[in-house]
Structures are given as structure tokens and as C-alpha cells.
Amino acid sequence: MTHSLSIRVYYEDTDMAGVVYHANFLRFLERGRSEAVRALGIDQAAMRAGGLVFVVHRVEADYLRPARYDDTLVVETRFARVRGASLHASQRVLRGGEELLRAEVGLACMSVDGGPQRIPADIRAALAAAAA
């Protein structure tokens, strides 16, 4: 299952040339993953209250084309390779069907104190069903 999130580029997202600053694409990807998880019924606030969080441990991104002020972008997120304590997300940022960025993101389930933890079975099942 691929989740899509529409995002408008604001002035604050751009550099002096009016182009989205490269690090802000990572913020867009984070929003896409957060909304994709929410759409699966996973409550990250409840996870945190229970002592667990997802953290990014790896990002590989290919910046293909610039995004500019006032563009409407779509962040696509697809989860894959769900394991005991980690998962992988493939993400793209598009403008009108044109691919601007492609990223592969590794996520780990951690305790709020920083130790690796297994993804709870119900959450792992929801992520695995979306990855199928």
C-alpha cells in the first residue's frame, strides 16, 4: 500500500534562490511517514507514552529536480521489509507526477531511553499488511 500526502511549499522551506533547501525534503519525508503510520491506525503518541519510538537510522536520498516556493508536492510512502525491531520505507516526492526526490529510509524501534526494542506484534502486523 502506498500512502500519499499533499504538501504546499512555503517561503520558509526555501533558500535564497527560492528552491526548497535540501534538508527540508527530510522534513517532508518525516511528515509523509507520520501520516502513513497514522493511516494504519498506529498511535505514535501512545507508543511514546508506552516507552517506544521509531527513529531513523539510515537515509539514502536522490535529489532529482528542485521544488520551489508555492509548489504543491505529493509525498508517497510505502513500507517494506518489516522485521522484529526495524522496518524500511521507500519514499518519493512528486510535483504533478514528476519525481523530484527518491529516498530509502531505515527505521528502528527504540525505547525512549535509546535501547533497541521489538516492534509490538499488533503494530508489526499493521505495518506488514501495508507492506504486502
DOVEX-361048 format. One record per residue: z negated, x negated, y of N, C-alpha, C in turn; residue number from 1; residue in three letters. Coordinates in nm, 4 decimals. Example, Ala and Ser with C-alpha at 12.3 -4.5 7.8 and 13.67 -1.06 7.14 Angstrom:
2
-0.7800|-1.3190|-0.5690|-0.7800|-1.2300|-0.4500|-0.7800|-1.3200|-0.3300|1|ALA
-0.7080|-1.2850|-0.2250|-0.7140|-1.3670|-0.1060|-0.7870|-1.2900|0.0030|2|SER
REM end
This chain:
132
0.0000|-0.0833|-0.1174|0.0000|0.0000|0.0000|0.0000|-0.0887|0.1250|1|MET
0.0866|-0.0577|0.2175|0.0921|-0.1298|0.3445|0.0366|-0.0406|0.4539|2|THR
-0.0593|-0.0930|0.5270|-0.1194|-0.0214|0.6395|-0.0521|-0.0684|0.7681|3|HIS
-0.0256|0.0239|0.8613|0.0367|-0.0087|0.9896|-0.0546|0.0308|1.1044|4|SER
-0.0658|-0.0577|1.2028|-0.1457|-0.0334|1.3224|-0.0608|-0.0657|1.4442|5|LEU
-0.0511|0.0284|1.5367|0.0230|0.0079|1.6604|-0.0693|-0.0526|1.7659|6|SER
-0.0199|-0.1559|1.8346|-0.0973|-0.2258|1.9378|-0.0080|-0.2464|2.0594|7|ILE
-0.0621|-0.2198|2.1763|0.0081|-0.2481|2.3026|-0.0376|-0.3853|2.3512|8|ARG
0.0558|-0.4658|2.4029|0.0218|-0.5963|2.4592|-0.0205|-0.5762|2.6046|9|VAL
-0.1416|-0.6194|2.6346|-0.1940|-0.6109|2.7702|-0.1790|-0.7449|2.8413|10|TYR
-0.1896|-0.7409|2.9709|-0.1767|-0.8626|3.0516|-0.2734|-0.9704|3.0032|11|TYR
-0.3950|-0.9297|2.9684|-0.4967|-1.0254|2.9237|-0.4573|-1.0982|2.7948|12|GLU
-0.3609|-1.0435|2.7202|-0.3167|-1.1051|2.5941|-0.2153|-1.2172|2.6157|13|ASP
-0.1648|-1.2285|2.7400|-0.0533|-1.3205|2.7648|-0.0972|-1.4460|2.8387|14|THR
-0.0083|-1.5453|2.8332|-0.0303|-1.6685|2.9088|0.0428|-1.6567|3.0433|15|ASP
0.0515|-1.7661|3.1167|0.1128|-1.7617|3.2499|0.2611|-1.7291|3.2455|16|MET
0.3244|-1.7460|3.1300|0.4666|-1.7152|3.1161|0.4891|-1.5688|3.0766|17|ALA
0.3797|-1.4924|3.0581|0.3923|-1.3529|3.0188|0.4151|-1.3334|2.8699|18|GLY
0.3924|-1.4392|2.7932|0.4106|-1.4377|2.6477|0.2725|-1.4304|2.5829|19|VAL
0.2611|-1.3556|2.4736|0.1324|-1.3466|2.4046|0.0882|-1.4866|2.3630|20|VAL
-0.0315|-1.5225|2.4058|-0.0919|-1.6509|2.3704|-0.1105|-1.6546|2.2187|21|TYR
-0.0752|-1.7673|2.1570|-0.0691|-1.7740|2.0108|-0.1985|-1.7305|1.9418|22|HIS
-0.3140|-1.7669|1.9948|-0.4406|-1.7316|1.9311|-0.4665|-1.5808|1.9354|23|ALA
-0.4083|-1.5112|2.0317|-0.4286|-1.3668|2.0399|-0.3604|-1.2928|1.9257|24|ASN
-0.2588|-1.3533|1.8659|-0.1998|-1.2924|1.7466|-0.3055|-1.2817|1.6359|25|PHE
-0.3958|-1.3804|1.6290|-0.5018|-1.3756|1.5279|-0.5940|-1.2564|1.5522|26|LEU
-0.6187|-1.2226|1.6784|-0.6978|-1.1035|1.7111|-0.6253|-0.9775|1.6653|27|ARG
-0.4938|-0.9730|1.6853|-0.4159|-0.8576|1.6407|-0.4244|-0.8438|1.4887|28|PHE
-0.4155|-0.9571|1.4181|-0.4248|-0.9541|1.2722|-0.5617|-0.9038|1.2276|29|LEU
-0.6665|-0.9482|1.2963|-0.8023|-0.9031|1.2632|-0.8150|-0.7525|1.2806|30|GLU
-0.7614|-0.7002|1.3889|-0.7649|-0.5551|1.4100|-0.6901|-0.4827|1.2977|31|ARG
-0.5762|-0.5381|1.2593|-0.4982|-0.4773|1.1511|-0.5760|-0.4736|1.0207|32|GLY
-0.6428|-0.5846|0.9865|-0.7220|-0.5878|0.8626|-0.8399|-0.4920|0.8706|33|ARG
-0.9065|-0.4891|0.9866|-1.0221|-0.3997|1.0025|-0.9823|-0.2540|0.9851|34|SER
-0.8711|-0.2154|1.0435|-0.8261|-0.0763|1.0321|-0.7745|-0.0455|0.8922|35|GLU
-0.7136|-0.1435|0.8257|-0.6681|-0.1230|0.6881|-0.7866|-0.1005|0.5951|36|ALA
-0.8931|-0.1775|0.6142|-1.0141|-0.1616|0.5335|-1.0772|-0.0249|0.5619|37|VAL
-1.0829|0.0136|0.6901|-1.1388|0.1437|0.7285|-1.0596|0.2577|0.6629|38|ARG
-0.9256|0.2432|0.6594|-0.8405|0.3465|0.5998|-0.8666|0.3621|0.4496|39|ALA
-0.9202|0.2593|0.3863|-0.9548|0.2663|0.2440|-1.0932|0.3269|0.2212|40|LEU
-1.1605|0.3611|0.3319|-1.2938|0.4199|0.3200|-1.4047|0.3177|0.3086|41|GLY
-1.3757|0.1936|0.3397|-1.4758|0.0867|0.3329|-1.5424|0.0749|0.4695|42|ILE
-1.6738|0.0886|0.4727|-1.7511|0.0842|0.5961|-1.8086|-0.0565|0.6135|43|ASP
-1.7447|-0.1373|0.6990|-1.7899|-0.2752|0.7167|-1.9261|-0.2835|0.7854|44|GLN
-1.9611|-0.1842|0.8685|-2.0942|-0.1825|0.9300|-2.2006|-0.1621|0.8222|45|ALA
-2.1728|-0.0735|0.7259|-2.2659|-0.0515|0.6149|-2.2745|-0.1759|0.5269|46|ALA
-2.1595|-0.2417|0.5074|-2.1613|-0.3672|0.4305|-2.2542|-0.4674|0.4973|47|MET
-2.2365|-0.4835|0.6290|-2.3194|-0.5796|0.7043|-2.4668|-0.5414|0.6970|48|ARG
-2.4965|-0.4126|0.7108|-2.6351|-0.3667|0.7002|-2.6921|-0.3985|0.5617|49|ALA
-2.6044|-0.4000|0.4608|-2.6456|-0.4351|0.3249|-2.6437|-0.5849|0.2989|50|GLY
-2.6120|-0.6633|0.4023|-2.6186|-0.8093|0.3903|-2.4887|-0.8784|0.3542|51|GLY
-2.3745|-0.8049|0.3560|-2.2462|-0.8646|0.3176|-2.1436|-0.8523|0.4298|52|LEU
-2.0578|-0.9534|0.4402|-1.9474|-0.9514|0.5368|-1.8260|-1.0176|0.4734|53|VAL
-1.7077|-0.9815|0.5253|-1.5856|-1.0539|0.4902|-1.5614|-1.1579|0.5978|54|PHE
-1.5279|-1.2792|0.5566|-1.4953|-1.3855|0.6525|-1.3594|-1.4450|0.6168|55|VAL
-1.2879|-1.4865|0.7189|-1.1590|-1.5537|0.6984|-1.1879|-1.6981|0.6612|56|VAL
-1.1292|-1.7443|0.5521|-1.1453|-1.8851|0.5161|-1.0128|-1.9610|0.5229|57|HIS
-0.9032|-1.8879|0.5403|-0.7733|-1.9552|0.5479|-0.6730|-1.8634|0.6167|58|ARG
-0.5940|-1.9225|0.7072|-0.4835|-1.8511|0.7705|-0.3631|-1.9433|0.7740|59|VAL
-0.2506|-1.8922|0.7280|-0.1231|-1.9628|0.7419|-0.0310|-1.8665|0.8160|60|GLU
0.0119|-1.9070|0.9361|0.0914|-1.8167|1.0198|0.2213|-1.8832|1.0628|61|ALA
0.3283|-1.8052|1.0570|0.4586|-1.8483|1.1077|0.4903|-1.7639|1.2303|62|ASP
0.4963|-1.8299|1.3455|0.5313|-1.7628|1.4710|0.6833|-1.7663|1.4828|63|TYR
0.7463|-1.6505|1.4724|0.8914|-1.6436|1.4653|0.9580|-1.6105|1.5987|64|LEU
0.8962|-1.5212|1.6754|0.9506|-1.4791|1.8044|0.8348|-1.4428|1.8966|65|ARG
0.8531|-1.4539|2.0281|0.7438|-1.4208|2.1187|0.7261|-1.2704|2.1369|66|PRO
0.6033|-1.2313|2.1664|0.5728|-1.0957|2.2126|0.5386|-1.1098|2.3597|67|ALA
0.5660|-1.0054|2.4358|0.5484|-1.0110|2.5811|0.4651|-0.8936|2.6315|68|ARG
0.4208|-0.9088|2.7549|0.3428|-0.8056|2.8210|0.4099|-0.6691|2.8065|69|TYR
0.3313|-0.5683|2.7737|0.3683|-0.4280|2.7609|0.4498|-0.3948|2.6357|70|ASP
0.4736|-0.4926|2.5482|0.5380|-0.4627|2.4204|0.4466|-0.3727|2.3375|71|ASP
0.5070|-0.2886|2.2577|0.4342|-0.2151|2.1555|0.4628|-0.2844|2.0238|72|THR
0.3573|-0.3303|1.9592|0.3688|-0.4047|1.8343|0.3121|-0.3216|1.7196|73|LEU
0.3576|-0.3523|1.6003|0.3015|-0.2924|1.4799|0.2503|-0.4067|1.3930|74|VAL
0.1235|-0.3961|1.3548|0.0632|-0.4933|1.2633|0.0611|-0.4294|1.1254|75|VAL
0.1319|-0.4905|1.0319|0.1332|-0.4431|0.8934|0.0398|-0.5300|0.8099|76|GLU
-0.0410|-0.4647|0.7281|-0.1376|-0.5348|0.6438|-0.1244|-0.4851|0.5010|77|THR
-0.1171|-0.5805|0.4097|-0.1130|-0.5470|0.2671|-0.2112|-0.6391|0.1951|78|ARG
-0.3040|-0.5797|0.1201|-0.4000|-0.6595|0.0443|-0.3418|-0.6925|-0.0927|79|PHE
-0.3747|-0.8112|-0.1411|-0.3272|-0.8574|-0.2719|-0.4306|-0.9535|-0.3301|80|ALA
-0.4144|-0.9830|-0.4564|-0.4996|-1.0807|-0.5256|-0.6483|-1.0609|-0.4971|81|ARG
-0.6980|-0.9464|-0.5309|-0.8404|-0.9180|-0.5164|-0.9123|-0.9826|-0.6342|82|VAL
-1.0091|-1.0664|-0.6019|-1.0855|-1.1376|-0.7050|-1.2333|-1.1022|-0.6913|83|ARG
-1.3159|-1.1677|-0.7664|-1.4586|-1.1366|-0.7652|-1.5250|-1.1493|-0.6297|84|GLY
-1.4947|-1.2569|-0.5574|-1.5595|-1.2806|-0.4285|-1.4590|-1.3040|-0.3159|85|ALA
-1.3304|-1.2843|-0.3433|-1.2301|-1.3122|-0.2403|-1.1100|-1.2198|-0.2539|86|SER
-1.0307|-1.2182|-0.1500|-0.9058|-1.1443|-0.1527|-0.8072|-1.2088|-0.0582|87|LEU
-0.6847|-1.1666|-0.0698|-0.5750|-1.2219|0.0080|-0.5059|-1.1065|0.0801|88|HIS
-0.4677|-1.1295|0.2055|-0.3928|-1.0293|0.2813|-0.2622|-1.0911|0.3300|89|ALA
-0.1541|-1.0180|0.3156|-0.0261|-1.0550|0.3747|-0.0086|-0.9659|0.4966|90|SER
0.0230|-1.0276|0.6112|0.0354|-0.9504|0.7336|0.1606|-0.9896|0.8106|91|GLN
0.2113|-0.8892|0.8854|0.3260|-0.9124|0.9729|0.3004|-0.8424|1.1052|92|ARG
0.3555|-0.8999|1.2114|0.3561|-0.8336|1.3417|0.5023|-0.8107|1.3768|93|VAL
0.5338|-0.6839|1.4084|0.6718|-0.6457|1.4381|0.6816|-0.5793|1.5752|94|LEU
0.7990|-0.5896|1.6334|0.8328|-0.5160|1.7558|0.9647|-0.4465|1.7281|95|ARG
0.9607|-0.3143|1.7176|1.0825|-0.2390|1.6904|1.1534|-0.2836|1.5640|96|GLY
1.0790|-0.3182|1.4614|1.1380|-0.3622|1.3353|1.1689|-0.5105|1.3291|97|GLY
1.1626|-0.5806|1.4424|1.1887|-0.7248|1.4464|1.0586|-0.7998|1.4152|98|GLU
1.0629|-0.8866|1.3158|0.9445|-0.9614|1.2749|0.9155|-1.0735|1.3750|99|GLU
0.7939|-1.0698|1.4323|0.7527|-1.1718|1.5295|0.6620|-1.2761|1.4667|100|LEU
0.5791|-1.2333|1.3725|0.4836|-1.3238|1.3093|0.4635|-1.2790|1.1650|101|LEU
0.4466|-1.3791|1.0780|0.4184|-1.3537|0.9359|0.2973|-1.4400|0.9019|102|ARG
0.1970|-1.3812|0.8354|0.0749|-1.4567|0.8057|0.0221|-1.4249|0.6667|103|ALA
-0.0392|-1.5239|0.6080|-0.1105|-1.5110|0.4814|-0.2551|-1.5460|0.5121|104|GLU
-0.3468|-1.4563|0.4765|-0.4871|-1.4714|0.5149|-0.5757|-1.4648|0.3918|105|VAL
-0.6612|-1.5642|0.3763|-0.7597|-1.5653|0.2686|-0.8935|-1.5198|0.3227|106|GLY
-0.9574|-1.4268|0.2515|-1.0871|-1.3731|0.2929|-1.1884|-1.3934|0.1815|107|LEU
-1.3116|-1.4180|0.2212|-1.4195|-1.4332|0.1243|-1.5306|-1.3354|0.1577|108|ALA
-1.5983|-1.2891|0.0558|-1.7159|-1.2053|0.0741|-1.8356|-1.2998|0.0793|109|CYS
-1.9152|-1.2851|0.1854|-2.0291|-1.3743|0.2062|-2.1537|-1.2923|0.2389|110|MET
-2.2692|-1.3515|0.2126|-2.3927|-1.2913|0.2622|-2.3994|-1.3201|0.4113|111|SER
-2.4758|-1.2415|0.4842|-2.4888|-1.2662|0.6279|-2.5528|-1.4022|0.6543|112|VAL
-2.6163|-1.4608|0.5528|-2.6755|-1.5944|0.5649|-2.5756|-1.7049|0.5338|113|ASP
-2.4537|-1.6667|0.4888|-2.3491|-1.7655|0.4686|-2.3198|-1.8056|0.3262|114|GLY
-2.3831|-1.7465|0.2275|-2.3553|-1.7800|0.0885|-2.2503|-1.6888|0.0291|115|GLY
-2.1648|-1.7409|-0.0601|-2.0632|-1.6565|-0.1234|-2.1283|-1.5483|-0.2092|116|PRO
-2.0668|-1.4304|-0.2087|-2.1174|-1.3162|-0.2842|-2.0004|-1.2449|-0.3503|117|GLN
-2.0276|-1.1793|-0.4599|-1.9248|-1.0969|-0.5234|-1.8994|-0.9741|-0.4370|118|ARG
-1.7745|-0.9314|-0.4335|-1.7398|-0.8075|-0.3648|-1.7969|-0.6933|-0.4485|119|ILE
-1.8726|-0.6017|-0.3881|-1.9261|-0.4891|-0.4653|-1.8147|-0.4172|-0.5415|120|PRO
-1.8473|-0.3683|-0.6599|-1.7474|-0.3104|-0.7502|-1.6681|-0.1973|-0.6866|121|ALA
-1.7338|-0.1086|-0.6105|-1.6622|0.0044|-0.5509|-1.5633|-0.0429|-0.4439|122|ASP
-1.6026|-0.1434|-0.3685|-1.5145|-0.1983|-0.2645|-1.3995|-0.2744|-0.3292|123|ILE
-1.4312|-0.3528|-0.4316|-1.3279|-0.4272|-0.5041|-1.2260|-0.3311|-0.5653|124|ARG
-1.2740|-0.2184|-0.6197|-1.1837|-0.1188|-0.6793|-1.0911|-0.0583|-0.5742|125|ALA
-1.1437|-0.0265|-0.4561|-1.0614|0.0311|-0.3490|-0.9555|-0.0686|-0.3025|126|ALA
-0.9960|-0.1949|-0.2876|-0.9012|-0.2985|-0.2450|-0.7946|-0.3228|-0.3542|127|LEU
-0.8382|-0.3259|-0.4796|-0.7442|-0.3487|-0.5908|-0.6443|-0.2345|-0.6012|128|ALA
-0.6894|-0.1102|-0.5791|-0.5985|0.0044|-0.5851|-0.4944|-0.0060|-0.4738|129|ALA
-0.5363|-0.0517|-0.3568|-0.4421|-0.0677|-0.2444|-0.3449|-0.1819|-0.2699|130|ALA
-0.3892|-0.2826|-0.3448|-0.3057|-0.3997|-0.3725|-0.2034|-0.3717|-0.4824|131|ALA
-0.2261|-0.2688|-0.5594|-0.1374|-0.2396|-0.6724|-0.0017|-0.1893|-0.6278|132|ALA
REM end
